[in-house]
Amino acid sequence: MHLIFGGSRSGKSSFAEATASKYGKQVIYVATCRTTDLDTEMQARIRRHREQRPSNWETIENIFDFQKLAKCCSGKTMLMDCLTMWLGNAMGTYHNDIDAILDELEYGLQILKEHHVTTIIVSNEVGMGIVPMGGETRAYRDLVGWANQKVAQHADFVDFIAAGCPLRLKGKTC
């Protein structure tokens, strides 16, 4: 398991895609942004992401259940981009129950290991700025921080990306 995280436009997705290509297994790209009810800019963003992926990669969209993902990706490389979008969807599904979301994430990480999925998870670092004014925004920021810690605990490798430059935080350097 490999966690790759950083700020917006830090280069984390490009780094994750290059990393996935190195594993030499079939890559399944799990896009965690729902594809319905989106504004024009987000639709264009999704279209660009689809176009930039290698044509031999399979893409899974609109599946947020880890058990289903583990079965689809068993024995393969799964690149999930990104955890923060998955968490946003989970906040709606679990009615902002942070403990339930973190429990589901823990379950998901375990089941991916049980299915021998080589897992790369992209996430955002959202806790390095000021404390947000709104309670819901603070709760989301805290959830992302706790989720990143949980994934990092399970991960063999953790890389922080800033300005396109990776900094290895956990695991042997390549």
Buried (B, 14 or more C-beta within 10 A) or exposed (E): BBBBBBBEEBBBBEBBBEBBBEBEEEBBBBBBBBEEEEEEEEEEEBEEBEEEBEEEBBEBBEEBEBEEBBEBBEEBBBBBBBBBBBBBBBBEEBEBEBEEBBEBBBEBBEBBEEBEBBBBBBBBBBEEEEEBEEEEEEBBBBBBBBBBEBBBEBBEBBBBBEEEEBEEEBBEEE
